[in-house]
Amino acid sequence: MTFRELVVPSALEVLEIIGVEPLVPESGSSVQVLVFDVDDDNSVSFSYDVVGRSVRILWKSGKRVALELFREGAVLIRFHQGEDATSIEVDFETDSLAGTMELKVLPEVQIKDKLLFV
């Protein structure tokens, strides 16, 4: 299996781009978490583990989990802030698969995911 590194902006760069600072849930952890309150009922947390090259999206509607996604093999995370939207794009690559996941969190939640054989 070919080694690939996960490239992600620093916590300060993420804060400057989207106005949300990644939190570290446990001291010494390589996981960072971003939480977005979309509206009164919906929240989305996006977490990533640089060492484990993984991402997790947890979308809650009230107390109910509407969607939970977990994927390994991430190689690049990009954050975007436009006039009308905040989004995160993640590129994935393994020896046999490649794809992109796009998460728009503001003004509403939208998720697009493509993962294909290479």
MMTF fields as JSON, N, C-alpha, C and O atoms, coordinates in Angstrom:
{
  "mmtfVersion": "1.0.0",
  "mmtfProducer": "UNKNOWN",
  "numBonds": 471,
  "numAtoms": 472,
  "numGroups": 118,
  "numChains": 1,
  "numModels": 1,
  "chainsPerModel": [1],
  "groupsPerChain": [118],
  "chainIdList": ["A"],
  "bondAtomList": [4, 2, 8, 6, 12, 10, 16, 14, 20, 18, 24, 22, 28, 26, 32, 30, 36, 34, 40, 38, 44, 42, 48, 46, 52, 50, 56, 54, 60, 58, 64, 62, 68, 66, 72, 70, 76, 74, 80, 78, 84, 82, 88, 86, 92, 90, 96, 94, 100, 98, 104, 102, 108, 106, 112, 110, 116, 114, 120, 118, 124, 122, 128, 126, 132, 130, 136, 134, 140, 138, 144, 142, 148, 146, 152, 150, 156, 154, 160, 158, 164, 162, 168, 166, 172, 170, 176, 174, 180, 178, 184, 182, 188, 186, 192, 190, 196, 194, 200, 198, 204, 202, 208, 206, 212, 210, 216, 214, 220, 218, 224, 222, 228, 226, 232, 230, 236, 234, 240, 238, 244, 242, 248, 246, 252, 250, 256, 254, 260, 258, 264, 262, 268, 266, 272, 270, 276, 274, 280, 278, 284, 282, 288, 286, 292, 290, 296, 294, 300, 298, 304, 302, 308, 306, 312, 310, 316, 314, 320, 318, 324, 322, 328, 326, 332, 330, 336, 334, 340, 338, 344, 342, 348, 346, 352, 350, 356, 354, 360, 358, 364, 362, 368, 366, 372, 370, 376, 374, 380, 378, 384, 382, 388, 386, 392, 390, 396, 394, 400, 398, 404, 402, 408, 406, 412, 410, 416, 414, 420, 418, 424, 422, 428, 426, 432, 430, 436, 434, 440, 438, 444, 442, 448, 446, 452, 450, 456, 454, 460, 458, 464, 462, 468, 466],
  "bondOrderList": [1, 1, 1, 1, 1, 1, 1, 1, 1, 1, 1, 1, 1, 1, 1, 1, 1, 1, 1, 1, 1, 1, 1, 1, 1, 1, 1, 1, 1, 1, 1, 1, 1, 1, 1, 1, 1, 1, 1, 1, 1, 1, 1, 1, 1, 1, 1, 1, 1, 1, 1, 1, 1, 1, 1, 1, 1, 1, 1, 1, 1, 1, 1, 1, 1, 1, 1, 1, 1, 1, 1, 1, 1, 1, 1, 1, 1, 1, 1, 1, 1, 1, 1, 1, 1, 1, 1, 1, 1, 1, 1, 1, 1, 1, 1, 1, 1, 1, 1, 1, 1, 1, 1, 1, 1, 1, 1, 1, 1, 1, 1, 1, 1, 1, 1, 1, 1],
  "groupList": [{"groupName": "MET", "atomNameList": ["N", "CA", "C", "O"], "elementList": ["N", "C", "C", "O"], "formalChargeList": [0, 0, 0, 0], "bondAtomList": [1, 0, 2, 1, 3, 2], "bondOrderList": [1, 1, 2], "singleLetterCode": "M", "chemCompType": "L-PEPTIDE LINKING"}, {"groupName": "THR", "atomNameList": ["N", "CA", "C", "O"], "elementList": ["N", "C", "C", "O"], "formalChargeList": [0, 0, 0, 0], "bondAtomList": [1, 0, 2, 1, 3, 2], "bondOrderList": [1, 1, 2], "singleLetterCode": "T", "chemCompType": "L-PEPTIDE LINKING"}, {"groupName": "PHE", "atomNameList": ["N", "CA", "C", "O"], "elementList": ["N", "C", "C", "O"], "formalChargeList": [0, 0, 0, 0], "bondAtomList": [1, 0, 2, 1, 3, 2], "bondOrderList": [1, 1, 2], "singleLetterCode": "F", "chemCompType": "L-PEPTIDE LINKING"}, {"groupName": "ARG", "atomNameList": ["N", "CA", "C", "O"], "elementList": ["N", "C", "C", "O"], "formalChargeList": [0, 0, 0, 0], "bondAtomList": [1, 0, 2, 1, 3, 2], "bondOrderList": [1, 1, 2], "singleLetterCode": "R", "chemCompType": "L-PEPTIDE LINKING"}, {"groupName": "GLU", "atomNameList": ["N", "CA", "C", "O"], "elementList": ["N", "C", "C", "O"], "formalChargeList": [0, 0, 0, 0], "bondAtomList": [1, 0, 2, 1, 3, 2], "bondOrderList": [1, 1, 2], "singleLetterCode": "E", "chemCompType": "L-PEPTIDE LINKING"}, {"groupName": "LEU", "atomNameList": ["N", "CA", "C", "O"], "elementList": ["N", "C", "C", "O"], "formalChargeList": [0, 0, 0, 0], "bondAtomList": [1, 0, 2, 1, 3, 2], "bondOrderList": [1, 1, 2], "singleLetterCode": "L", "chemCompType": "L-PEPTIDE LINKING"}, {"groupName": "VAL", "atomNameList": ["N", "CA", "C", "O"], "elementList": ["N", "C", "C", "O"], "formalChargeList": [0, 0, 0, 0], "bondAtomList": [1, 0, 2, 1, 3, 2], "bondOrderList": [1, 1, 2], "singleLetterCode": "V", "chemCompType": "L-PEPTIDE LINKING"}, {"groupName": "PRO", "atomNameList": ["N", "CA", "C", "O"], "elementList": ["N", "C", "C", "O"], "formalChargeList": [0, 0, 0, 0], "bondAtomList": [1, 0, 2, 1, 3, 2], "bondOrderList": [1, 1, 2], "singleLetterCode": "P", "chemCompType": "L-PEPTIDE LINKING"}, {"groupName": "SER", "atomNameList": ["N", "CA", "C", "O"], "elementList": ["N", "C", "C", "O"], "formalChargeList": [0, 0, 0, 0], "bondAtomList": [1, 0, 2, 1, 3, 2], "bondOrderList": [1, 1, 2], "singleLetterCode": "S", "chemCompType": "L-PEPTIDE LINKING"}, {"groupName": "ALA", "atomNameList": ["N", "CA", "C", "O"], "elementList": ["N", "C", "C", "O"], "formalChargeList": [0, 0, 0, 0], "bondAtomList": [1, 0, 2, 1, 3, 2], "bondOrderList": [1, 1, 2], "singleLetterCode": "A", "chemCompType": "L-PEPTIDE LINKING"}, {"groupName": "ILE", "atomNameList": ["N", "CA", "C", "O"], "elementList": ["N", "C", "C", "O"], "formalChargeList": [0, 0, 0, 0], "bondAtomList": [1, 0, 2, 1, 3, 2], "bondOrderList": [1, 1, 2], "singleLetterCode": "I", "chemCompType": "L-PEPTIDE LINKING"}, {"groupName": "GLY", "atomNameList": ["N", "CA", "C", "O"], "elementList": ["N", "C", "C", "O"], "formalChargeList": [0, 0, 0, 0], "bondAtomList": [1, 0, 2, 1, 3, 2], "bondOrderList": [1, 1, 2], "singleLetterCode": "G", "chemCompType": "PEPTIDE LINKING"}, {"groupName": "GLN", "atomNameList": ["N", "CA", "C", "O"], "elementList": ["N", "C", "C", "O"], "formalChargeList": [0, 0, 0, 0], "bondAtomList": [1, 0, 2, 1, 3, 2], "bondOrderList": [1, 1, 2], "singleLetterCode": "Q", "chemCompType": "L-PEPTIDE LINKING"}, {"groupName": "ASP", "atomNameList": ["N", "CA", "C", "O"], "elementList": ["N", "C", "C", "O"], "formalChargeList": [0, 0, 0, 0], "bondAtomList": [1, 0, 2, 1, 3, 2], "bondOrderList": [1, 1, 2], "singleLetterCode": "D", "chemCompType": "L-PEPTIDE LINKING"}, {"groupName": "ASN", "atomNameList": ["N", "CA", "C", "O"], "elementList": ["N", "C", "C", "O"], "formalChargeList": [0, 0, 0, 0], "bondAtomList": [1, 0, 2, 1, 3, 2], "bondOrderList": [1, 1, 2], "singleLetterCode": "N", "chemCompType": "L-PEPTIDE LINKING"}, {"groupName": "TYR", "atomNameList": ["N", "CA", "C", "O"], "elementList": ["N", "C", "C", "O"], "formalChargeList": [0, 0, 0, 0], "bondAtomList": [1, 0, 2, 1, 3, 2], "bondOrderList": [1, 1, 2], "singleLetterCode": "Y", "chemCompType": "L-PEPTIDE LINKING"}, {"groupName": "TRP", "atomNameList": ["N", "CA", "C", "O"], "elementList": ["N", "C", "C", "O"], "formalChargeList": [0, 0, 0, 0], "bondAtomList": [1, 0, 2, 1, 3, 2], "bondOrderList": [1, 1, 2], "singleLetterCode": "W", "chemCompType": "L-PEPTIDE LINKING"}, {"groupName": "LYS", "atomNameList": ["N", "CA", "C", "O"], "elementList": ["N", "C", "C", "O"], "formalChargeList": [0, 0, 0, 0], "bondAtomList": [1, 0, 2, 1, 3, 2], "bondOrderList": [1, 1, 2], "singleLetterCode": "K", "chemCompType": "L-PEPTIDE LINKING"}, {"groupName": "HIS", "atomNameList": ["N", "CA", "C", "O"], "elementList": ["N", "C", "C", "O"], "formalChargeList": [0, 0, 0, 0], "bondAtomList": [1, 0, 2, 1, 3, 2], "bondOrderList": [1, 1, 2], "singleLetterCode": "H", "chemCompType": "L-PEPTIDE LINKING"}],
  "groupTypeList": [0, 1, 2, 3, 4, 5, 6, 6, 7, 8, 9, 5, 4, 6, 5, 4, 10, 10, 11, 6, 4, 7, 5, 6, 7, 4, 8, 11, 8, 8, 6, 12, 6, 5, 6, 2, 13, 6, 13, 13, 13, 14, 8, 6, 8, 2, 8, 15, 13, 6, 6, 11, 3, 8, 6, 3, 10, 5, 16, 17, 8, 11, 17, 3, 6, 9, 5, 4, 5, 2, 3, 4, 11, 9, 6, 5, 10, 3, 2, 18, 12, 11, 4, 13, 9, 1, 8, 10, 4, 6, 13, 2, 4, 1, 13, 8, 5, 9, 11, 1, 0, 4, 5, 17, 6, 5, 7, 4, 6, 12, 10, 17, 13, 17, 5, 5, 2, 6],
  "groupIdList": [1, 2, 3, 4, 5, 6, 7, 8, 9, 10, 11, 12, 13, 14, 15, 16, 17, 18, 19, 20, 21, 22, 23, 24, 25, 26, 27, 28, 29, 30, 31, 32, 33, 34, 35, 36, 37, 38, 39, 40, 41, 42, 43, 44, 45, 46, 47, 48, 49, 50, 51, 52, 53, 54, 55, 56, 57, 58, 59, 60, 61, 62, 63, 64, 65, 66, 67, 68, 69, 70, 71, 72, 73, 74, 75, 76, 77, 78, 79, 80, 81, 82, 83, 84, 85, 86, 87, 88, 89, 90, 91, 92, 93, 94, 95, 96, 97, 98, 99, 100, 101, 102, 103, 104, 105, 106, 107, 108, 109, 110, 111, 112, 113, 114, 115, 116, 117, 118],
  "secStructList": [7, 7, 7, 7, 7, 7, 5, 7, 7, 7, 2, 2, 2, 2, 2, 2, 2, 2, 1, 7, 7, 7, 5, 7, 1, 1, 6, 6, 7, 1, 3, 3, 3, 3, 3, 3, 3, 7, 1, 1, 1, 3, 3, 3, 3, 3, 3, 3, 3, 6, 6, 6, 6, 3, 3, 3, 3, 3, 3, 3, 3, 6, 6, 3, 3, 3, 3, 3, 3, 3, 3, 3, 7, 3, 3, 3, 3, 3, 3, 3, 3, 7, 1, 1, 7, 3, 3, 3, 3, 3, 3, 3, 3, 7, 1, 1, 3, 3, 3, 3, 3, 3, 3, 3, 3, 3, 1, 1, 7, 3, 3, 3, 3, 3, 3, 3, 3, 7],
  "xCoordList": [0.83, 0.0, 0.882, 1.821, 0.592, 1.378, 1.036, -0.137, 2.073, 1.833, 1.464, 2.101, 0.437, 0.03, -0.185, -0.685, 0.19, 0.052, -1.245, -1.655, -1.885, -3.053, -2.58, -1.948, -2.894, -2.522, -3.745, -4.809, -3.585, -4.687, -4.124, -3.009, -4.876, -4.393, -4.233, -4.84, -3.414, -3.244, -4.544, -5.421, -4.657, -5.852, -6.066, -7.204, -4.984, -5.094, -5.604, -6.43, -5.116, -5.598, -7.075, -7.824, -7.503, -8.919, -9.761, -10.798, -9.327, -10.031, -10.131, -11.186, -9.045, -9.05, -9.955, -10.584, -10.031, -10.817, -12.306, -13.098, -12.705, -14.139, -14.655, -15.854, -13.774, -14.216, -14.543, -15.153, -14.153, -14.381, -13.033, -12.312, -12.709, -11.437, -11.613, -12.517, -10.762, -10.831, -10.518, -9.6, -11.303, -11.101, -10.421, -10.641, -9.602, -8.971, -9.72, -9.617, -10.487, -11.344, -10.592, -11.108, -9.394, -8.617, -7.178, -6.636, -6.572, -5.184, -4.291, -4.38, -3.441, -2.524, -3.135, -2.454, -4.406, -5.087, -4.701, -4.412, -4.695, -4.439, -5.748, -5.739, -6.873, -8.191, -8.517, -8.255, -9.093, -9.584, -11.045, -11.429, -11.858, -13.298, -13.768, -13.367, -14.62, -15.293, -16.786, -17.321, -17.466, -18.9, -19.603, -19.23, -20.637, -21.411, -22.864, -23.483, -23.404, -24.827, -25.524, -25.468, -26.186, -26.789, -28.042, -28.229, -28.889, -30.095, -30.472, -29.676, -31.675, -32.074, -32.13, -31.968, -32.36, -32.518, -31.343, -31.146, -30.564, -29.523, -28.128, -27.842, -27.261, -25.846, -25.038, -25.473, -23.862, -22.961, -21.592, -21.061, -21.022, -19.632, -18.809, -19.191, -17.663, -16.715, -15.425, -14.834, -14.986, -13.735, -12.77, -13.168, -11.497, -10.467, -9.279, -8.943, -8.659, -7.496, -6.344, -6.32, -5.403, -4.292, -3.45, -3.045, -3.187, -2.365, -3.108, -2.519, -4.389, -5.189, -5.734, -6.324, -5.535, -6.014, -7.509, -7.939, -8.285, -9.714, -10.532, -10.042, -11.789, -12.726, -14.046, -14.376, -14.79, -16.099, -17.035, -16.687, -18.212, -19.258, -20.428, -20.897, -20.895, -22.045, -23.056, -22.81, -24.192, -25.261, -26.389, -26.948, -26.724, -27.808, -28.973, -28.796, -30.153, -31.392, -32.098, -32.682, -32.038, -32.497, -31.562, -30.345, -32.107, -31.276, -31.026, -30.278, -31.651, -31.553, -30.366, -30.124, -29.636, -28.557, -29.183, -29.748, -29.078, -29.627, -28.669, -29.1, -27.352, -26.352, -25.03, -24.613, -24.37, -23.013, -22.176, -22.501, -21.093, -20.177, -18.787, -18.361, -18.088, -16.694, -15.927, -16.353, -14.797, -14.007, -12.526, -12.106, -11.739, -10.285, -9.727, -10.447, -8.462, -7.804, -7.813, -7.578, -8.083, -8.084, -6.658, -5.711, -6.519, -5.199, -5.141, -4.054, -6.307, -6.317, -7.649, -8.713, -7.586, -8.786, -8.666, -7.656, -9.732, -9.779, -11.021, -12.091, -10.865, -11.962, -12.258, -11.339, -13.55, -13.954, -15.013, -15.918, -14.884, -15.89, -16.224, -15.381, -17.454, -17.907, -18.935, -19.228, -19.482, -20.496, -21.745, -22.409, -22.063, -23.318, -23.151, -24.151, -21.928, -21.769, -20.436, -19.424, -20.478, -19.273, -19.186, -20.153, -18.025, -17.915, -16.539, -15.559, -16.52, -15.293, -15.219, -16.198, -14.076, -13.866, -12.738, -11.703, -12.954, -11.956, -11.677, -12.599, -10.412, -10.003, -9.521, -8.821, -9.909, -9.52, -8.748, -9.016, -7.779, -7.004, -6.394, -5.724, -6.641, -5.977, -5.394, -5.458, -4.835, -4.287, -5.357, -5.051, -6.598, -7.637, -8.834, -9.68, -8.916, -10.061, -9.616, -8.567, -10.423, -10.172, -11.509, -12.446, -11.587, -12.836, -12.779, -11.747, -13.933, -14.069, -15.38, -16.407, -15.339, -16.539, -16.628, -15.66, -17.785, -17.996, -19.109, -20.195, -18.827, -19.783, -20.034, -19.128, -21.263, -21.668, -22.472, -23.413, -22.093, -22.771, -23.61, -24.558, -23.288, -24.063, -24.339, -23.412, -25.505, -26.657, -27.491, -28.326, -27.284, -27.976, -27.021, -25.99, -27.361, -26.491, -26.697, -27.824, -25.594, -25.593, -24.323, -23.247, -24.458, -23.299, -23.273, -24.267, -22.121, -21.9, -20.704, -19.694, -20.821, -19.76, -19.55, -20.508, -18.315, -17.956, -16.715, -15.711, -16.801, -15.68, -15.672, -16.619, -14.602, -14.563, -13.303, -12.297, -13.385, -12.195, -11.236, -11.668, -9.938, -8.936, -8.238, -7.357],
  "yCoordList": [-1.172, 0.0, 1.245, 1.338, 2.184, 3.396, 4.394, 4.642, 4.97, 5.974, 7.303, 7.745, 7.932, 9.262, 10.117, 9.636, 11.36, 12.287, 13.082, 13.409, 13.388, 14.257, 15.7, 16.052, 16.527, 17.934, 18.738, 18.637, 19.536, 20.332, 21.67, 21.715, 22.755, 24.043, 24.013, 23.189, 24.915, 25.011, 25.502, 26.025, 25.329, 25.776, 27.277, 27.728, 28.051, 29.497, 29.817, 30.714, 29.086, 29.3, 28.944, 29.65, 27.866, 27.479, 28.583, 28.962, 29.095, 30.183, 31.409, 32.038, 31.748, 32.912, 32.707, 33.658, 31.482, 31.212, 31.154, 31.797, 30.387, 30.177, 30.749, 30.685, 31.302, 31.931, 30.969, 31.367, 29.715, 28.704, 28.058, 27.638, 27.986, 27.388, 25.91, 25.54, 25.059, 23.632, 23.4, 23.999, 22.52, 22.159, 20.802, 19.945, 20.607, 19.312, 18.688, 19.181, 17.593, 17.032, 16.448, 16.461, 15.941, 15.345, 15.817, 15.933, 16.084, 16.525, 15.482, 14.293, 15.926, 15.026, 14.307, 13.525, 14.558, 13.893, 14.526, 15.721, 13.733, 14.258, 14.607, 15.009, 14.45, 14.757, 16.226, 16.754, 16.874, 18.237, 18.26, 17.558, 19.073, 19.091, 20.525, 21.46, 20.675, 21.942, 21.709, 20.721, 22.601, 22.464, 23.683, 24.825, 23.416, 24.473, 24.35, 23.301, 25.406, 25.457, 26.068, 27.278, 25.206, 25.63, 26.457, 27.51, 25.998, 26.722, 26.226, 25.556, 26.55, 26.166, 24.656, 24.182, 23.891, 22.436, 21.626, 20.489, 22.174, 21.402, 21.863, 23.06, 20.891, 21.17, 20.111, 18.973, 20.518, 19.611, 19.699, 20.79, 18.537, 18.523, 17.814, 16.77, 18.419, 17.871, 17.656, 18.608, 16.419, 16.138, 15.445, 14.733, 15.674, 15.054, 14.667, 15.333, 13.579, 13.042, 13.023, 12.204, 13.918, 14.043, 12.77, 12.307, 12.209, 10.991, 9.803, 9.028, 9.66, 8.542, 8.756, 7.847, 9.983, 10.332, 10.028, 9.471, 10.398, 10.102, 11.356, 12.315, 11.33, 12.411, 11.805, 10.663, 12.606, 12.186, 13.376, 14.481, 13.145, 14.159, 13.63, 12.512, 14.448, 14.09, 15.226, 16.336, 14.933, 15.92, 15.546, 14.453, 16.454, 16.202, 17.138, 18.335, 16.567, 17.322, 17.169, 16.125, 18.213, 18.093, 17.163, 17.345, 16.172, 15.184, 13.949, 13.054, 13.902, 12.743, 12.893, 13.974, 11.811, 11.8, 11.602, 10.547, 12.627, 12.557, 11.834, 11.12, 12.02, 11.406, 11.328, 12.278, 10.181, 10.034, 9.356, 8.262, 10.021, 9.48, 9.41, 10.318, 8.336, 8.185, 7.586, 6.599, 8.191, 7.657, 7.857, 8.895, 6.845, 6.916, 7.152, 7.021, 7.494, 7.686, 9.132, 9.393, 10.082, 11.495, 11.954, 11.569, 12.783, 13.304, 14.826, 15.4, 15.497, 16.955, 17.491, 17.017, 18.476, 19.148, 20.63, 21.272, 21.161, 22.572, 23.208, 22.599, 24.422, 25.162, 26.384, 27.046, 26.686, 27.817, 28.637, 28.092, 29.94, 30.856, 31.851, 32.653, 31.796, 32.75, 33.681, 33.605, 34.564, 35.494, 34.76, 35.195, 33.643, 32.96, 31.52, 30.824, 31.05, 29.651, 29.405, 30.049, 28.452, 27.93, 26.457, 25.714, 26.027, 24.637, 24.065, 24.782, 22.733, 21.972, 20.908, 20.205, 20.791, 19.749, 18.839, 19.303, 17.534, 16.549, 15.637, 15.058, 15.512, 14.567, 13.293, 13.33, 12.16, 10.844, 10.111, 10.257, 9.315, 8.522, 7.32, 7.455, 6.151, 4.926, 4.273, 4.843, 3.097, 2.412, 2.066, 1.96, 1.889, 1.443, 2.395, 2.196, 3.428, 4.334, 5.789, 6.107, 6.666, 8.101, 8.82, 8.354, 9.955, 10.696, 11.981, 12.357, 12.651, 13.927, 13.965, 13.496, 14.527, 14.766, 16.27, 16.9, 16.834, 18.255, 18.426, 17.863, 19.203, 19.484, 20.977, 21.758, 21.378, 22.778, 22.833, 22.062, 23.75, 23.818, 25.07, 25.07, 26.115, 27.338, 27.88, 27.912, 28.293, 28.572, 27.332, 27.383, 26.223, 24.971, 23.817, 23.982, 22.66, 21.497, 20.833, 20.537, 20.605, 19.837, 18.994, 19.47, 17.748, 16.857, 16.188, 15.611, 16.27, 15.558, 14.656, 15.06, 13.429, 12.451, 11.626, 11.099, 11.505, 10.665, 9.863, 10.422, 8.551, 7.671, 6.61, 5.833, 6.574, 5.713, 4.847, 5.186, 3.726, 2.908, 3.647, 4.335, 3.508, 4.133, 3.084, 3.411],
  "zCoordList": [0.0, 0.0, 0.0, 0.791, -0.865, -1.004, 0.094, 0.371, 0.725, 1.761, 1.125, 0.169, 1.661, 1.224, 2.47, 3.487, 2.381, 3.496, 3.348, 2.234, 4.475, 4.466, 4.624, 5.62, 3.631, 3.649, 4.075, 3.464, 5.123, 5.66, 6.14, 6.661, 5.973, 6.479, 7.998, 8.682, 8.509, 9.968, 10.597, 9.909, 11.91, 12.632, 12.449, 12.319, 12.438, 12.238, 10.833, 10.663, 9.825, 8.45, 8.327, 7.651, 8.965, 8.935, 9.569, 9.024, 10.706, 11.384, 10.482, 10.404, 9.804, 8.91, 7.703, 7.238, 7.188, 5.979, 6.278, 5.589, 7.305, 7.531, 8.847, 9.116, 9.664, 10.902, 12.025, 13.018, 11.891, 12.932, 13.241, 12.337, 14.516, 14.91, 15.22, 15.969, 14.655, 14.983, 16.463, 17.024, 17.076, 18.47, 18.544, 17.688, 19.556, 19.805, 20.975, 22.098, 20.733, 21.784, 22.978, 24.095, 22.758, 23.842, 23.74, 22.641, 24.853, 24.874, 24.204, 24.51, 23.298, 22.617, 21.425, 20.763, 21.142, 20.033, 18.704, 18.643, 17.644, 16.299, 15.587, 14.424, 16.29, 15.733, 15.99, 17.07, 14.98, 15.128, 14.688, 13.752, 15.367, 15.131, 14.874, 15.567, 13.87, 13.59, 13.775, 13.272, 14.487, 14.708, 14.119, 14.388, 13.304, 12.661, 13.103, 12.922, 13.677, 13.987, 12.779, 12.559, 11.995, 10.735, 10.997, 10.386, 11.886, 12.304, 13.692, 14.349, 14.141, 15.502, 15.709, 16.833, 14.63, 14.754, 14.227, 14.655, 13.318, 12.631, 13.0, 13.048, 13.26, 13.469, 12.723, 12.548, 12.294, 11.585, 12.235, 12.442, 12.559, 13.012, 11.952, 11.424, 11.66, 10.695, 11.453, 11.965, 11.528, 12.226, 11.282, 10.36, 11.54, 10.709, 11.568, 12.547, 11.174, 11.869, 10.873, 9.954, 11.058, 10.109, 10.091, 9.025, 11.259, 11.337, 10.719, 9.966, 11.034, 10.527, 9.128, 8.543, 8.573, 7.231, 7.079, 6.069, 8.089, 8.056, 8.333, 8.928, 7.89, 8.176, 8.634, 8.315, 9.393, 9.872, 9.797, 10.213, 9.27, 9.234, 10.05, 9.833, 10.995, 11.81, 11.71, 12.18, 11.092, 10.911, 11.85, 11.756, 12.76, 13.705, 13.414, 13.186, 13.428, 13.316, 14.654, 14.946, 15.458, 16.842, 17.585, 17.54, 18.266, 18.961, 18.101, 18.496, 16.929, 16.041, 15.091, 14.553, 14.895, 13.918, 12.539, 12.25, 11.69, 10.338, 9.401, 8.495, 9.623, 8.756, 9.484, 10.146, 9.358, 9.869, 8.795, 8.333, 8.404, 7.396, 7.998, 8.713, 7.708, 8.129, 6.967, 6.369, 6.656, 5.551, 5.819, 6.332, 5.465, 5.54, 4.144, 3.154, 4.064, 2.783, 2.307, 1.127, 3.213, 2.828, 2.521, 3.206, 1.483, 1.112, 1.087, 1.148, 0.999, 0.94, 1.458, 1.058, 2.344, 2.835, 2.495, 2.782, 1.872, 1.507, 2.14, 2.181, 2.625, 3.231, 2.374, 1.891, 2.183, 1.359, 2.086, 2.718, 1.984, 2.523, 1.43, 1.028, 0.952, -0.046, 0.568, 1.761, -0.265, 0.23, 0.7, 1.641, 0.042, 0.348, 0.813, 0.988, 1.018, 1.411, 2.118, 1.838, 3.04, 3.68, 3.296, 3.464, 2.776, 2.345, 2.658, 2.859, 2.689, 2.925, 1.834, 1.584, 1.193, 0.189, 0.649, 1.128, 0.495, 0.885, -0.302, -0.876, -0.666, -1.705, -1.034, -0.021, -1.62, -1.111, -2.186, -3.379, -1.742, -2.693, -1.98, -0.957, -2.543, -2.092, -3.342, -4.431, -3.187, -4.358, -5.381, -6.569, -4.957, -5.884, -6.015, -6.886, -5.158, -5.181, -5.124, -4.565, -5.708, -5.624, -5.692, -6.341, -5.02, -5.064, -4.276, -3.72, -4.243, -3.555, -2.798, -3.288, -1.598, -0.816, -0.591, -0.166, -0.875, -0.636, 0.39, 0.246, 1.421, 2.48, 2.512, 2.805, 2.212, 2.376, 3.667, 3.856, 4.555, 5.845, 6.021, 6.807, 5.32, 5.426, 4.036, 3.227, 3.712, 4.558, 4.889, 5.792, 4.178, 4.481, 4.238, 3.586, 4.758, 4.627, 3.268, 2.873, 2.56, 1.313, 1.304, 1.665, 0.89, 0.823, -0.537, -0.978, -1.2, -2.464, -2.272, -1.695, -2.757, -2.541, -3.787, -4.352, -4.224, -5.357, -4.973, -4.532, -5.148, -4.876, -5.959, -6.079, -6.754, -7.932, -7.929, -7.306, -8.64, -8.853, -9.778, -10.703, -9.531, -10.398, -11.228, -12.024]
}
